[in-house]
């Protein structure tokens, strides 16, 4: 039995060694590279395995680049992969730029890819410009009429400014700002409705693509709708506010008048109380004067006659002037 196990163990050991060898030495990939005319050493492929770089993700893009006539080497692709870049996408972008005769060196393409931008999409956008549709922008003309404007911006990628350049959101914000400024400077909203291309020319002349990763080719007004009469609403709100202020002031004056009236009533009641109190002292004072001899009985009767006559005249005055005239005639 031991003699039979030796050949079996030898065969198993051979397959294990062969599997390990083929894992570290991708002969099939090396043969494909040689067939494509790409000079990649077998030890270079083994080194990729040791550096945990999948050889297929380096060799296959290298074959594509070589067939397209690009000057790219293994070290550049492997370094870009180790930096976290997408090697296949970078090579595709280089091939597309080469076919479109757009100058794009490998270093710039790798930098754009590592910056987080899709370099292949940028190259395609340079060849085929992209249309960005802005959301509805509300702007108010000088006559107070609101206009709702929607625009389409045709942009082309600027490869030289892809690294560090602003994106689509900045383009949309700047175009919206230009629309608001242009409509706001118009005297009448009808001028904008009659000549919407005036918005396009004014906004386009502002150089809105400065500092962005795009080049604005055209700005076209897609739709203009008439909204609310903001001026009338503001005047209405102002009038309502002034009305409330006037009502508040009137209420304040009324409250002050009521308070003044209450104060006068309290003062009148106080004075009446003092008069009653003073009148209550009159009989006592008369009694003291009679008792001490300062006033005679006839003086007292004369004073009562004067008081009675005064009271009668007051009653006649309240009854009217005709009654007073009749009484005077009777006395005559």
C-alpha positions as protocol buffer text, in pm:
chain_id: "A"
residue {
  index: 1
  type: UNK
  ca { x: 0 y: 0 z: 0 }
}
residue {
  index: 2
  type: UNK
  ca { x: 278 y: 239 z: 83 }
}
residue {
  index: 3
  type: UNK
  ca { x: 433 y: 180 z: -258 }
}
residue {
  index: 4
  type: UNK
  ca { x: 103 y: 277 z: -430 }
}
residue {
  index: 5
  type: UNK
  ca { x: 63 y: 594 z: -223 }
}
residue {
  index: 6
  type: UNK
  ca { x: 393 y: 739 z: -337 }
}
residue {
  index: 7
  type: UNK
  ca { x: 284 y: 800 z: -702 }
}
residue {
  index: 8
  type: UNK
  ca { x: -51 y: 941 z: -590 }
}
residue {
  index: 9
  type: UNK
  ca { x: 111 y: 1180 z: -349 }
}
residue {
  index: 10
  type: UNK
  ca { x: 355 y: 1281 z: -620 }
}
residue {
  index: 11
  type: UNK
  ca { x: 73 y: 1360 z: -862 }
}
residue {
  index: 12
  type: UNK
  ca { x: -113 y: 1564 z: -597 }
}
residue {
  index: 13
  type: UNK
  ca { x: 201 y: 1752 z: -511 }
}
residue {
  index: 14
  type: UNK
  ca { x: 257 y: 1827 z: -879 }
}
residue {
  index: 15
  type: UNK
  ca { x: -91 y: 1973 z: -918 }
}
residue {
  index: 16
  type: UNK
  ca { x: -56 y: 2179 z: -604 }
}
residue {
  index: 17
  type: UNK
  ca { x: 276 y: 2320 z: -719 }
}
residue {
  index: 18
  type: UNK
  ca { x: 135 y: 2384 z: -1064 }
}
residue {
  index: 19
  type: UNK
  ca { x: -167 y: 2566 z: -921 }
}
residue {
  index: 20
  type: UNK
  ca { x: 49 y: 2784 z: -700 }
}
residue {
  index: 21
  type: UNK
  ca { x: 283 y: 2853 z: -992 }
}
residue {
  index: 22
  type: UNK
  ca { x: 0 y: 2948 z: -1226 }
}
residue {
  index: 23
  type: UNK
  ca { x: -151 y: 3170 z: -957 }
}
residue {
  index: 24
  type: UNK
  ca { x: 165 y: 3371 z: -914 }
}
residue {
  index: 25
  type: UNK
  ca { x: 273 y: 3340 z: -1279 }
}
residue {
  index: 26
  type: UNK
  ca { x: -28 y: 3420 z: -1506 }
}
residue {
  index: 27
  type: UNK
  ca { x: 105 y: 3246 z: -1818 }
}
residue {
  index: 28
  type: UNK
  ca { x: -219 y: 3300 z: -2010 }
}
residue {
  index: 29
  type: UNK
  ca { x: -209 y: 3675 z: -1954 }
}
residue {
  index: 30
  type: UNK
  ca { x: 160 y: 3686 z: -2041 }
}
residue {
  index: 31
  type: UNK
  ca { x: 95 y: 3499 z: -2366 }
}
residue {
  index: 32
  type: UNK
  ca { x: -191 y: 3740 z: -2453 }
}
residue {
  index: 33
  type: UNK
  ca { x: 40 y: 4037 z: -2397 }
}
residue {
  index: 34
  type: UNK
  ca { x: 308 y: 3883 z: -2619 }
}
residue {
  index: 35
  type: UNK
  ca { x: 52 y: 3812 z: -2889 }
}
residue {
  index: 36
  type: UNK
  ca { x: -63 y: 4176 z: -2879 }
}
residue {
  index: 37
  type: UNK
  ca { x: 294 y: 4302 z: -2907 }
}
residue {
  index: 38
  type: UNK
  ca { x: 303 y: 4439 z: -2552 }
}
residue {
  index: 39
  type: UNK
  ca { x: 631 y: 4384 z: -2377 }
}
residue {
  index: 40
  type: UNK
  ca { x: 544 y: 4271 z: -2023 }
}
residue {
  index: 41
  type: UNK
  ca { x: 799 y: 4054 z: -1841 }
}
residue {
  index: 42
  type: UNK
  ca { x: 692 y: 3744 z: -1653 }
}
residue {
  index: 43
  type: UNK
  ca { x: 866 y: 3872 z: -1342 }
}
residue {
  index: 44
  type: UNK
  ca { x: 667 y: 4197 z: -1369 }
}
residue {
  index: 45
  type: UNK
  ca { x: 345 y: 3996 z: -1352 }
}
residue {
  index: 46
  type: UNK
  ca { x: 477 y: 3802 z: -1052 }
}
residue {
  index: 47
  type: UNK
  ca { x: 565 y: 4134 z: -885 }
}
residue {
  index: 48
  type: UNK
  ca { x: 207 y: 4254 z: -940 }
}
residue {
  index: 49
  type: UNK
  ca { x: 80 y: 3945 z: -759 }
}
residue {
  index: 50
  type: UNK
  ca { x: 313 y: 4012 z: -471 }
}
residue {
  index: 51
  type: UNK
  ca { x: 198 y: 4378 z: -457 }
}
residue {
  index: 52
  type: UNK
  ca { x: -165 y: 4257 z: -460 }
}
residue {
  index: 53
  type: UNK
  ca { x: -236 y: 4420 z: -793 }
}
residue {
  index: 54
  type: UNK
  ca { x: -461 y: 4215 z: -1026 }
}
residue {
  index: 55
  type: UNK
  ca { x: -249 y: 4173 z: -1342 }
}
residue {
  index: 56
  type: UNK
  ca { x: -555 y: 4154 z: -1565 }
}
residue {
  index: 57
  type: UNK
  ca { x: -663 y: 4508 z: -1460 }
}
residue {
  index: 58
  type: UNK
  ca { x: -325 y: 4639 z: -1574 }
}
residue {
  index: 59
  type: UNK
  ca { x: -238 y: 4425 z: -1875 }
}
residue {
  index: 60
  type: UNK
  ca { x: -574 y: 4442 z: -2056 }
}
residue {
  index: 61
  type: UNK
  ca { x: -593 y: 4827 z: -2045 }
}
residue {
  index: 62
  type: UNK
  ca { x: -227 y: 4834 z: -2149 }
}
residue {
  index: 63
  type: UNK
  ca { x: -311 y: 4620 z: -2454 }
}
residue {
  index: 64
  type: UNK
  ca { x: -597 y: 4857 z: -2546 }
}
residue {
  index: 65
  type: UNK
  ca { x: -371 y: 5160 z: -2513 }
}
residue {
  index: 66
  type: UNK
  ca { x: -97 y: 4995 z: -2719 }
}
residue {
  index: 67
  type: UNK
  ca { x: -339 y: 4904 z: -2996 }
}
residue {
  index: 68
  type: UNK
  ca { x: -472 y: 5262 z: -2998 }
}
residue {
  index: 69
  type: UNK
  ca { x: -119 y: 5399 z: -3041 }
}
residue {
  index: 70
  type: UNK
  ca { x: -87 y: 5556 z: -2695 }
}
residue {
  index: 71
  type: UNK
  ca { x: 242 y: 5588 z: -2513 }
}
residue {
  index: 72
  type: UNK
  ca { x: 151 y: 5430 z: -2178 }
}
residue {
  index: 73
  type: UNK
  ca { x: 367 y: 5194 z: -1973 }
}
residue {
  index: 74
  type: UNK
  ca { x: 302 y: 4940 z: -1699 }
}
residue {
  index: 75
  type: UNK
  ca { x: 444 y: 5149 z: -1418 }
}
residue {
  index: 76
  type: UNK
  ca { x: 204 y: 5439 z: -1487 }
}
residue {
  index: 77
  type: UNK
  ca { x: -102 y: 5213 z: -1488 }
}
residue {
  index: 78
  type: UNK
  ca { x: 8 y: 5022 z: -1179 }
}
residue {
  index: 79
  type: UNK
  ca { x: 83 y: 5343 z: -988 }
}
residue {
  index: 80
  type: UNK
  ca { x: -260 y: 5480 z: -1078 }
}
residue {
  index: 81
  type: UNK
  ca { x: -427 y: 5159 z: -959 }
}
residue {
  index: 82
  type: UNK
  ca { x: -238 y: 5167 z: -628 }
}
residue {
  index: 83
  type: UNK
  ca { x: -347 y: 5530 z: -583 }
}
residue {
  index: 84
  type: UNK
  ca { x: -709 y: 5419 z: -599 }
}
residue {
  index: 85
  type: UNK
  ca { x: -787 y: 5519 z: -957 }
}
residue {
  index: 86
  type: UNK
  ca { x: -988 y: 5345 z: -1226 }
}
residue {
  index: 87
  type: UNK
  ca { x: -726 y: 5232 z: -1479 }
}
residue {
  index: 88
  type: UNK
  ca { x: -970 y: 5103 z: -1739 }
}
residue {
  index: 89
  type: UNK
  ca { x: -1172 y: 5428 z: -1741 }
}
residue {
  index: 90
  type: UNK
  ca { x: -859 y: 5641 z: -1770 }
}
residue {
  index: 91
  type: UNK
  ca { x: -735 y: 5439 z: -2069 }
}
residue {
  index: 92
  type: UNK
  ca { x: -1078 y: 5459 z: -2235 }
}
residue {
  index: 93
  type: UNK
  ca { x: -1073 y: 5838 z: -2185 }
}
residue {
  index: 94
  type: UNK
  ca { x: -725 y: 5862 z: -2335 }
}
residue {
  index: 95
  type: UNK
  ca { x: -835 y: 5659 z: -2639 }
}
residue {
  index: 96
  type: UNK
  ca { x: -1148 y: 5875 z: -2685 }
}
residue {
  index: 97
  type: UNK
  ca { x: -948 y: 6196 z: -2656 }
}
residue {
  index: 98
  type: UNK
  ca { x: -687 y: 6062 z: -2900 }
}
residue {
  index: 99
  type: UNK
  ca { x: -956 y: 5977 z: -3156 }
}
residue {
  index: 100
  type: UNK
  ca { x: -1118 y: 6320 z: -3113 }
}
residue {
  index: 101
  type: UNK
  ca { x: -778 y: 6493 z: -3137 }
}
residue {
  index: 102
  type: UNK
  ca { x: -816 y: 6644 z: -2793 }
}
residue {
  index: 103
  type: UNK
  ca { x: -481 y: 6692 z: -2614 }
}
residue {
  index: 104
  type: UNK
  ca { x: -502 y: 6489 z: -2294 }
}
residue {
  index: 105
  type: UNK
  ca { x: -180 y: 6353 z: -2138 }
}
residue {
  index: 106
  type: UNK
  ca { x: -189 y: 6056 z: -1904 }
}
residue {
  index: 107
  type: UNK
  ca { x: -91 y: 6263 z: -1599 }
}
residue {
  index: 108
  type: UNK
  ca { x: -385 y: 6503 z: -1640 }
}
residue {
  index: 109
  type: UNK
  ca { x: -627 y: 6220 z: -1706 }
}
residue {
  index: 110
  type: UNK
  ca { x: -509 y: 6037 z: -1393 }
}
residue {
  index: 111
  type: UNK
  ca { x: -533 y: 6357 z: -1188 }
}
residue {
  index: 112
  type: UNK
  ca { x: -892 y: 6415 z: -1305 }
}
residue {
  index: 113
  type: UNK
  ca { x: -984 y: 6056 z: -1219 }
}
residue {
  index: 114
  type: UNK
  ca { x: -825 y: 6076 z: -873 }
}
residue {
  index: 115
  type: UNK
  ca { x: -1007 y: 6407 z: -812 }
}
residue {
  index: 116
  type: UNK
  ca { x: -1335 y: 6216 z: -827 }
}
residue {
  index: 117
  type: UNK
  ca { x: -1454 y: 6327 z: -1169 }
}
residue {
  index: 118
  type: UNK
  ca { x: -1549 y: 6095 z: -1453 }
}
residue {
  index: 119
  type: UNK
  ca { x: -1275 y: 6169 z: -1704 }
}
residue {
  index: 120
  type: UNK
  ca { x: -1436 y: 5955 z: -1974 }
}
residue {
  index: 121
  type: UNK
  ca { x: -1764 y: 6143 z: -1939 }
}
residue {
  index: 122
  type: UNK
  ca { x: -1573 y: 6472 z: -1953 }
}
residue {
  index: 123
  type: UNK
  ca { x: -1407 y: 6372 z: -2282 }
}
residue {
  index: 124
  type: UNK
  ca { x: -1741 y: 6263 z: -2423 }
}
residue {
  index: 125
  type: UNK
  ca { x: -1894 y: 6595 z: -2313 }
}
residue {
  index: 126
  type: UNK
  ca { x: -1615 y: 6780 z: -2490 }
}
residue {
  index: 127
  type: UNK
  ca { x: -1712 y: 6603 z: -2813 }
}
residue {
  index: 128
  type: UNK
  ca { x: -2088 y: 6603 z: -2754 }
}
residue {
  index: 129
  type: UNK
  ca { x: -2196 y: 6908 z: -2545 }
}
residue {
  index: 130
  type: UNK
  ca { x: -2446 y: 6855 z: -2266 }
}
residue {
  index: 131
  type: UNK
  ca { x: -2773 y: 7042 z: -2214 }
}
residue {
  index: 132
  type: UNK
  ca { x: -2848 y: 7144 z: -1854 }
}
residue {
  index: 133
  type: UNK
  ca { x: -3207 y: 7244 z: -1780 }
}
residue {
  index: 134
  type: UNK
  ca { x: -3247 y: 7492 z: -1497 }
}
residue {
  index: 135
  type: UNK
  ca { x: -3537 y: 7476 z: -1252 }
}
residue {
  index: 136
  type: UNK
  ca { x: -3810 y: 7740 z: -1274 }
}
residue {
  index: 137
  type: UNK
  ca { x: -3661 y: 8076 z: -1173 }
}
residue {
  index: 138
  type: UNK
  ca { x: -3900 y: 8339 z: -1032 }
}
residue {
  index: 139
  type: UNK
  ca { x: -3811 y: 8701 z: -1102 }
}
residue {
  index: 140
  type: UNK
  ca { x: -4005 y: 9028 z: -1063 }
}
residue {
  index: 141
  type: UNK
  ca { x: -3997 y: 9314 z: -1312 }
}
residue {
  index: 142
  type: UNK
  ca { x: -4004 y: 9680 z: -1204 }
}
residue {
  index: 143
  type: UNK
  ca { x: -4381 y: 9700 z: -1257 }
}
residue {
  index: 144
  type: UNK
  ca { x: -4429 y: 9431 z: -990 }
}
residue {
  index: 145
  type: UNK
  ca { x: -4529 y: 9140 z: -1219 }
}
residue {
  index: 146
  type: UNK
  ca { x: -4367 y: 8804 z: -1144 }
}
residue {
  index: 147
  type: UNK
  ca { x: -4222 y: 8600 z: -1431 }
}
residue {
  index: 148
  type: UNK
  ca { x: -4134 y: 8232 z: -1409 }
}
residue {
  index: 149
  type: UNK
  ca { x: -3847 y: 8150 z: -1644 }
}
residue {
  index: 150
  type: UNK
  ca { x: -3698 y: 7814 z: -1739 }
}
residue {
  index: 151
  type: UNK
  ca { x: -3373 y: 7801 z: -1938 }
}
residue {
  index: 152
  type: UNK
  ca { x: -3160 y: 7538 z: -2111 }
}
residue {
  index: 153
  type: UNK
  ca { x: -2784 y: 7582 z: -2088 }
}
residue {
  index: 154
  type: UNK
  ca { x: -2562 y: 7405 z: -2341 }
}
residue {
  index: 155
  type: UNK
  ca { x: -2219 y: 7340 z: -2191 }
}
residue {
  index: 156
  type: UNK
  ca { x: -1901 y: 7170 z: -2301 }
}
residue {
  index: 157
  type: UNK
  ca { x: -1648 y: 7023 z: -2059 }
}
residue {
  index: 158
  type: UNK
  ca { x: -1330 y: 7223 z: -2017 }
}
residue {
  index: 159
  type: UNK
  ca { x: -1067 y: 6955 z: -1952 }
}
residue {
  index: 160
  type: UNK
  ca { x: -807 y: 7209 z: -1842 }
}
residue {
  index: 161
  type: UNK
  ca { x: -1034 y: 7322 z: -1554 }
}
residue {
  index: 162
  type: UNK
  ca { x: -1179 y: 6987 z: -1450 }
}
residue {
  index: 163
  type: UNK
  ca { x: -945 y: 6976 z: -1151 }
}
residue {
  index: 164
  type: UNK
  ca { x: -1057 y: 7250 z: -912 }
}
residue {
  index: 165
  type: UNK
  ca { x: -1338 y: 7380 z: -1134 }
}
residue {
  index: 166
  type: UNK
  ca { x: -1697 y: 7425 z: -1012 }
}
residue {
  index: 167
  type: UNK
  ca { x: -1967 y: 7185 z: -1125 }
}
residue {
  index: 168
  type: UNK
  ca { x: -2317 y: 7197 z: -1274 }
}
residue {
  index: 169
  type: UNK
  ca { x: -2475 y: 7336 z: -956 }
}
residue {
  index: 170
  type: UNK
  ca { x: -2266 y: 7653 z: -988 }
}
residue {
  index: 171
  type: UNK
  ca { x: -2367 y: 7696 z: -1353 }
}
residue {
  index: 172
  type: UNK
  ca { x: -2736 y: 7662 z: -1263 }
}
residue {
  index: 173
  type: UNK
  ca { x: -2704 y: 7907 z: -973 }
}
residue {
  index: 174
  type: UNK
  ca { x: -2523 y: 8167 z: -1185 }
}
residue {
  index: 175
  type: UNK
  ca { x: -2773 y: 8140 z: -1469 }
}
residue {
  index: 176
  type: UNK
  ca { x: -3059 y: 8179 z: -1220 }
}
residue {
  index: 177
  type: UNK
  ca { x: -2892 y: 8487 z: -1076 }
}
residue {
  index: 178
  type: UNK
  ca { x: -2848 y: 8633 z: -1425 }
}
residue {
  index: 179
  type: UNK
  ca { x: -3216 y: 8573 z: -1507 }
}
residue {
  index: 180
  type: UNK
  ca { x: -3329 y: 8743 z: -1184 }
}
residue {
  index: 181
  type: UNK
  ca { x: -3102 y: 9041 z: -1253 }
}
residue {
  index: 182
  type: UNK
  ca { x: -3213 y: 9080 z: -1615 }
}
residue {
  index: 183
  type: UNK
  ca { x: -3586 y: 9054 z: -1541 }
}
residue {
  index: 184
  type: UNK
  ca { x: -3552 y: 9279 z: -1237 }
}
residue {
  index: 185
  type: UNK
  ca { x: -3391 y: 9553 z: -1447 }
}
residue {
  index: 186
  type: UNK
  ca { x: -3676 y: 9545 z: -1702 }
}
residue {
  index: 187
  type: UNK
  ca { x: -3926 y: 9830 z: -1669 }
}
residue {
  index: 188
  type: UNK
  ca { x: -4223 y: 9624 z: -1788 }
}
residue {
  index: 189
  type: UNK
  ca { x: -4271 y: 9248 z: -1788 }
}
residue {
  index: 190
  type: UNK
  ca { x: -4411 y: 9273 z: -2142 }
}
residue {
  index: 191
  type: UNK
  ca { x: -4064 y: 9368 z: -2266 }
}
residue {
  index: 192
  type: UNK
  ca { x: -3933 y: 9033 z: -2142 }
}
residue {
  index: 193
  type: UNK
  ca { x: -4226 y: 8844 z: -2296 }
}
residue {
  index: 194
  type: UNK
  ca { x: -4171 y: 9015 z: -2630 }
}
residue {
  index: 195
  type: UNK
  ca { x: -3792 y: 8965 z: -2635 }
}
residue {
  index: 196
  type: UNK
  ca { x: -3691 y: 8660 z: -2427 }
}
residue {
  index: 197
  type: UNK
  ca { x: -3363 y: 8641 z: -2620 }
}
residue {
  index: 198
  type: UNK
  ca { x: -3262 y: 8960 z: -2438 }
}
residue {
  index: 199
  type: UNK
  ca { x: -3224 y: 8745 z: -2125 }
}
residue {
  index: 200
  type: UNK
  ca { x: -3002 y: 8501 z: -2314 }
}
residue {
  index: 201
  type: UNK
  ca { x: -2774 y: 8773 z: -2449 }
}
residue {
  index: 202
  type: UNK
  ca { x: -2746 y: 8954 z: -2117 }
}
residue {
  index: 203
  type: UNK
  ca { x: -2677 y: 8640 z: -1914 }
}
residue {
  index: 204
  type: UNK
  ca { x: -2433 y: 8500 z: -2170 }
}
residue {
  index: 205
  type: UNK
  ca { x: -2232 y: 8824 z: -2171 }
}
residue {
  index: 206
  type: UNK
  ca { x: -2166 y: 8798 z: -1796 }
}
residue {
  index: 207
  type: UNK
  ca { x: -1905 y: 8521 z: -1835 }
}
residue {
  index: 208
  type: UNK
  ca { x: -2080 y: 8282 z: -1602 }
}
residue {
  index: 209
  type: UNK
  ca { x: -1845 y: 7992 z: -1683 }
}
residue {
  index: 210
  type: UNK
  ca { x: -1545 y: 8157 z: -1517 }
}
residue {
  index: 211
  type: UNK
  ca { x: -1389 y: 7924 z: -1262 }
}
residue {
  index: 212
  type: UNK
  ca { x: -1606 y: 7630 z: -1361 }
}
residue {
  index: 213
  type: UNK
  ca { x: -1525 y: 7300 z: -1530 }
}
residue {
  index: 214
  type: UNK
  ca { x: -1748 y: 7389 z: -1825 }
}
residue {
  index: 215
  type: UNK
  ca { x: -1765 y: 7625 z: -2117 }
}
residue {
  index: 216
  type: UNK
  ca { x: -2109 y: 7772 z: -2181 }
}
residue {
  index: 217
  type: UNK
  ca { x: -2196 y: 7755 z: -2549 }
}
residue {
  index: 218
  type: UNK
  ca { x: -2550 y: 7895 z: -2539 }
}
residue {
  index: 219
  type: UNK
  ca { x: -2833 y: 7986 z: -2304 }
}
residue {
  index: 220
  type: UNK
  ca { x: -3182 y: 7937 z: -2447 }
}
residue {
  index: 221
  type: UNK
  ca { x: -3503 y: 8044 z: -2277 }
}
residue {
  index: 222
  type: UNK
  ca { x: -3733 y: 7742 z: -2284 }
}
residue {
  index: 223
  type: UNK
  ca { x: -4042 y: 7889 z: -2118 }
}
residue {
  index: 224
  type: UNK
  ca { x: -4166 y: 8217 z: -1969 }
}
residue {
  index: 225
  type: UNK
  ca { x: -4488 y: 8228 z: -1766 }
}
residue {
  index: 226
  type: UNK
  ca { x: -4659 y: 8521 z: -1596 }
}
residue {
  index: 227
  type: UNK
  ca { x: -4702 y: 8472 z: -1223 }
}
residue {
  index: 228
  type: UNK
  ca { x: -4849 y: 8687 z: -948 }
}
residue {
  index: 229
  type: UNK
  ca { x: -4874 y: 9064 z: -927 }
}
residue {
  index: 230
  type: UNK
  ca { x: -4618 y: 9102 z: -651 }
}
residue {
  index: 231
  type: UNK
  ca { x: -4635 y: 9482 z: -659 }
}
residue {
  index: 232
  type: UNK
  ca { x: -5010 y: 9486 z: -596 }
}
residue {
  index: 233
  type: UNK
  ca { x: -4975 y: 9230 z: -319 }
}
residue {
  index: 234
  type: UNK
  ca { x: -4706 y: 9438 z: -152 }
}
residue {
  index: 235
  type: UNK
  ca { x: -4922 y: 9752 z: -172 }
}
residue {
  index: 236
  type: UNK
  ca { x: -5218 y: 9558 z: -31 }
}
residue {
  index: 237
  type: UNK
  ca { x: -5009 y: 9423 z: 253 }
}
residue {
  index: 238
  type: UNK
  ca { x: -4872 y: 9770 z: 322 }
}
residue {
  index: 239
  type: UNK
  ca { x: -5222 y: 9920 z: 327 }
}
residue {
  index: 240
  type: UNK
  ca { x: -5341 y: 9644 z: 559 }
}
residue {
  index: 241
  type: UNK
  ca { x: -5046 y: 9707 z: 789 }
}
residue {
  index: 242
  type: UNK
  ca { x: -5117 y: 10081 z: 793 }
}
residue {
  index: 243
  type: UNK
  ca { x: -5484 y: 10006 z: 867 }
}
residue {
  index: 244
  type: UNK
  ca { x: -5389 y: 9792 z: 1164 }
}
residue {
  index: 245
  type: UNK
  ca { x: -5154 y: 10063 z: 1288 }
}
residue {
  index: 246
  type: UNK
  ca { x: -5430 y: 10326 z: 1260 }
}
residue {
  index: 247
  type: UNK
  ca { x: -5675 y: 10098 z: 1441 }
}
residue {
  index: 248
  type: UNK
  ca { x: -5421 y: 10042 z: 1717 }
}
residue {
  index: 249
  type: UNK
  ca { x: -5364 y: 10416 z: 1755 }
}
residue {
  index: 250
  type: UNK
  ca { x: -5741 y: 10484 z: 1756 }
}
residue {
  index: 251
  type: UNK
  ca { x: -5788 y: 10217 z: 2021 }
}
residue {
  index: 252
  type: UNK
  ca { x: -5511 y: 10377 z: 2223 }
}
residue {
  index: 253
  type: UNK
  ca { x: -5677 y: 10718 z: 2198 }
}
residue {
  index: 254
  type: UNK
  ca { x: -6016 y: 10568 z: 2292 }
}
residue {
  index: 255
  type: UNK
  ca { x: -5865 y: 10397 z: 2594 }
}
residue {
  index: 256
  type: UNK
  ca { x: -5703 y: 10724 z: 2699 }
}
residue {
  index: 257
  type: UNK
  ca { x: -6036 y: 10905 z: 2656 }
}
residue {
  index: 258
  type: UNK
  ca { x: -6217 y: 10644 z: 2864 }
}
residue {
  index: 259
  type: UNK
  ca { x: -5953 y: 10669 z: 3131 }
}
residue {
  index: 260
  type: UNK
  ca { x: -5981 y: 11049 z: 3127 }
}
residue {
  index: 261
  type: UNK
  ca { x: -6359 y: 11025 z: 3151 }
}
residue {
  index: 262
  type: UNK
  ca { x: -6333 y: 10789 z: 3448 }
}
residue {
  index: 263
  type: UNK
  ca { x: -6087 y: 11026 z: 3607 }
}
residue {
  index: 264
  type: UNK
  ca { x: -6324 y: 11322 z: 3556 }
}
residue {
  index: 265
  type: UNK
  ca { x: -6615 y: 11122 z: 3699 }
}
residue {
  index: 266
  type: UNK
  ca { x: -6412 y: 11035 z: 4003 }
}
residue {
  index: 267
  type: UNK
  ca { x: -6311 y: 11402 z: 4040 }
}
residue {
  index: 268
  type: UNK
  ca { x: -6675 y: 11514 z: 4003 }
}
residue {
  index: 269
  type: UNK
  ca { x: -6793 y: 11267 z: 4261 }
}
residue {
  index: 270
  type: UNK
  ca { x: -6520 y: 11384 z: 4496 }
}
residue {
  index: 271
  type: UNK
  ca { x: -6622 y: 11747 z: 4449 }
}
residue {
  index: 272
  type: UNK
  ca { x: -6989 y: 11662 z: 4497 }
}
residue {
  index: 273
  type: UNK
  ca { x: -6900 y: 11483 z: 4817 }
}
residue {
  index: 274
  type: UNK
  ca { x: -6710 y: 11790 z: 4934 }
}
residue {
  index: 275
  type: UNK
  ca { x: -7009 y: 12016 z: 4842 }
}
residue {
  index: 276
  type: UNK
  ca { x: -7246 y: 11792 z: 5036 }
}
residue {
  index: 277
  type: UNK
  ca { x: -7005 y: 11795 z: 5325 }
}
residue {
  index: 278
  type: UNK
  ca { x: -6983 y: 12175 z: 5306 }
}
residue {
  index: 279
  type: UNK
  ca { x: -7362 y: 12207 z: 5283 }
}
residue {
  index: 280
  type: UNK
  ca { x: -7395 y: 11989 z: 5591 }
}
residue {
  index: 281
  type: UNK
  ca { x: -7178 y: 12239 z: 5779 }
}
residue {
  index: 282
  type: UNK
  ca { x: -7400 y: 12537 z: 5684 }
}
residue {
  index: 283
  type: UNK
  ca { x: -7686 y: 12472 z: 5937 }
}
residue {
  index: 284
  type: UNK
  ca { x: -7433 y: 12417 z: 6212 }
}
residue {
  index: 285
  type: UNK
  ca { x: -7255 y: 12739 z: 6124 }
}
residue {
  index: 286
  type: UNK
  ca { x: -7592 y: 12928 z: 6122 }
}
residue {
  index: 287
  type: UNK
  ca { x: -7683 y: 12784 z: 6457 }
}
residue {
  index: 288
  type: UNK
  ca { x: -7351 y: 12892 z: 6605 }
}
residue {
  index: 289
  type: UNK
  ca { x: -7389 y: 13242 z: 6452 }
}
residue {
  index: 290
  type: UNK
  ca { x: -7744 y: 13279 z: 6594 }
}
residue {
  index: 291
  type: UNK
  ca { x: -7637 y: 13151 z: 6931 }
}
residue {
  index: 292
  type: UNK
  ca { x: -7338 y: 13381 z: 6963 }
}
residue {
  index: 293
  type: UNK
  ca { x: -7530 y: 13683 z: 6836 }
}
residue {
  index: 294
  type: UNK
  ca { x: -7338 y: 13732 z: 6513 }
}
residue {
  index: 295
  type: UNK
  ca { x: -7660 y: 13699 z: 6314 }
}
residue {
  index: 296
  type: UNK
  ca { x: -8016 y: 13807 z: 6385 }
}
residue {
  index: 297
  type: UNK
  ca { x: -8340 y: 13631 z: 6311 }
}
residue {
  index: 298
  type: UNK
  ca { x: -8435 y: 13881 z: 6041 }
}
residue {
  index: 299
  type: UNK
  ca { x: -8101 y: 13827 z: 5876 }
}
residue {
  index: 300
  type: UNK
  ca { x: -8175 y: 13458 z: 5870 }
}
residue {
  index: 301
  type: UNK
  ca { x: -8518 y: 13515 z: 5710 }
}
residue {
  index: 302
  type: UNK
  ca { x: -8372 y: 13751 z: 5448 }
}
residue {
  index: 303
  type: UNK
  ca { x: -8109 y: 13494 z: 5359 }
}
residue {
  index: 304
  type: UNK
  ca { x: -8378 y: 13227 z: 5312 }
}
residue {
  index: 305
  type: UNK
  ca { x: -8575 y: 13463 z: 5087 }
}
residue {
  index: 306
  type: UNK
  ca { x: -8264 y: 13522 z: 4876 }
}
residue {
  index: 307
  type: UNK
  ca { x: -8205 y: 13148 z: 4849 }
}
residue {
  index: 308
  type: UNK
  ca { x: -8564 y: 13082 z: 4752 }
}
residue {
  index: 309
  type: UNK
  ca { x: -8557 y: 13356 z: 4492 }
}
residue {
  index: 310
  type: UNK
  ca { x: -8231 y: 13217 z: 4350 }
}
residue {
  index: 311
  type: UNK
  ca { x: -8373 y: 12867 z: 4333 }
}
residue {
  index: 312
  type: UNK
  ca { x: -8683 y: 12997 z: 4156 }
}
residue {
  index: 313
  type: UNK
  ca { x: -8474 y: 13180 z: 3897 }
}
residue {
  index: 314
  type: UNK
  ca { x: -8268 y: 12868 z: 3832 }
}
residue {
  index: 315
  type: UNK
  ca { x: -8589 y: 12668 z: 3778 }
}
residue {
  index: 316
  type: UNK
  ca { x: -8723 y: 12931 z: 3539 }
}
residue {
  index: 317
  type: UNK
  ca { x: -8392 y: 12939 z: 3350 }
}
residue {
  index: 318
  type: UNK
  ca { x: -8410 y: 12564 z: 3300 }
}
residue {
  index: 319
  type: UNK
  ca { x: -8773 y: 12585 z: 3182 }
}
residue {
  index: 320
  type: UNK
  ca { x: -8689 y: 12828 z: 2899 }
}
residue {
  index: 321
  type: UNK
  ca { x: -8664 y: 13202 z: 2815 }
}
residue {
  index: 322
  type: UNK
  ca { x: -9039 y: 13240 z: 2736 }
}
residue {
  index: 323
  type: UNK
  ca { x: -9139 y: 13130 z: 3086 }
}
residue {
  index: 324
  type: UNK
  ca { x: -8896 y: 13379 z: 3241 }
}
residue {
  index: 325
  type: UNK
  ca { x: -9043 y: 13661 z: 3028 }
}
residue {
  index: 326
  type: UNK
  ca { x: -9399 y: 13573 z: 3133 }
}
residue {
  index: 327
  type: UNK
  ca { x: -9305 y: 13575 z: 3503 }
}
residue {
  index: 328
  type: UNK
  ca { x: -9133 y: 13914 z: 3468 }
}
residue {
  index: 329
  type: UNK
  ca { x: -9448 y: 14056 z: 3301 }
}
residue {
  index: 330
  type: UNK
  ca { x: -9665 y: 13922 z: 3583 }
}
residue {
  index: 331
  type: UNK
  ca { x: -9442 y: 14090 z: 3840 }
}
residue {
  index: 332
  type: UNK
  ca { x: -9482 y: 14422 z: 3658 }
}
